[in-house]
């Protein structure tokens, strides 16, 4: 299955990237189809608050390595982990 949000010409925006912290969360979107990618390569788990937008109520984890957990706009990323949300 193809995900339009991962096209090379997709819009890109960082949602979470803080100095001194390992998680990196970004959003890609093409033609109104968004995907959020979250990576935590660190040695510690992390919790990230995602923006509340028109998709936040229906957002689900579609790929999960490391058992990330999504609760509305709160994403919990164990160490290490990788998740794709759509």
C-alpha positions as CSV (number, residue, x, y, z in Angstrom):
1,X,0.0,0.0,0.0
2,X,1.3,3.4,-1.0
3,X,1.2,6.4,1.4
4,X,0.9,9.7,-0.5
5,X,2.3,11.6,2.5
6,X,5.7,10.0,2.0
7,X,6.1,11.3,-1.6
8,X,9.3,13.1,-2.2
9,X,7.5,16.4,-2.8
10,X,5.3,16.1,0.4
11,X,5.1,19.1,2.8
12,X,7.3,18.5,5.8
13,X,7.1,20.1,9.3
14,X,8.9,19.2,12.5
15,X,6.4,18.7,15.4
16,X,8.9,17.9,18.2
17,X,12.6,18.4,18.3
18,X,14.2,19.7,21.4
19,X,17.9,20.2,22.1
20,X,19.2,17.6,24.6
21,X,16.2,15.2,24.0
22,X,16.2,12.2,21.6
23,X,12.6,12.0,20.3
24,X,12.1,13.5,16.8
25,X,8.5,13.7,15.5
26,X,7.6,15.1,12.1
27,X,4.6,15.4,9.8
28,X,4.4,14.9,6.1
29,X,1.4,15.6,4.0
30,X,0.4,15.4,0.3
31,X,-3.0,16.4,-1.1
32,X,-4.4,16.7,2.4
33,X,-3.3,13.2,3.4
34,X,-1.1,13.5,6.5
35,X,1.3,11.0,8.2
36,X,3.2,11.6,11.4
37,X,6.5,9.8,12.0
38,X,8.0,9.5,15.5
39,X,11.4,8.2,16.3
40,X,13.0,7.7,19.8
41,X,16.5,6.3,19.4
42,X,17.4,7.3,23.0
43,X,18.0,5.2,26.1
44,X,15.0,6.7,27.9
45,X,11.3,6.6,27.1
46,X,9.7,9.9,26.2
47,X,6.2,11.5,26.1
48,X,5.4,13.9,23.3
49,X,2.2,16.1,23.0
50,X,1.0,16.2,19.4
51,X,-0.9,19.1,18.0
52,X,-4.7,18.9,18.3
53,X,-6.0,19.3,14.8
54,X,-8.9,18.1,12.6
55,X,-7.3,14.6,12.4
56,X,-6.4,14.1,16.1
57,X,-9.6,12.4,17.1
58,X,-9.2,9.7,14.4
59,X,-5.4,9.4,14.4
60,X,-4.1,5.8,14.8
61,X,-0.7,4.1,14.9
62,X,-0.3,2.2,11.7
63,X,3.3,1.0,12.2
64,X,4.7,0.4,15.6
65,X,8.1,-0.8,16.6
66,X,8.8,-0.6,20.3
67,X,5.2,-0.4,21.5
68,X,4.5,3.3,21.3
69,X,1.1,4.3,22.8
70,X,-1.2,7.0,21.5
71,X,-3.8,8.5,23.9
72,X,-5.6,11.4,22.0
73,X,-2.7,13.9,21.5
74,X,-0.2,12.2,23.9
75,X,2.3,9.9,22.3
76,X,4.4,7.8,24.6
77,X,7.6,6.4,23.0
78,X,9.5,3.7,24.9
79,X,13.2,3.3,24.3
80,X,14.0,2.7,21.5
81,X,10.9,3.1,19.3
82,X,9.5,4.1,15.9
83,X,5.9,4.8,15.0
84,X,3.9,6.0,12.0
85,X,0.5,7.6,12.7
86,X,-2.2,8.3,10.2
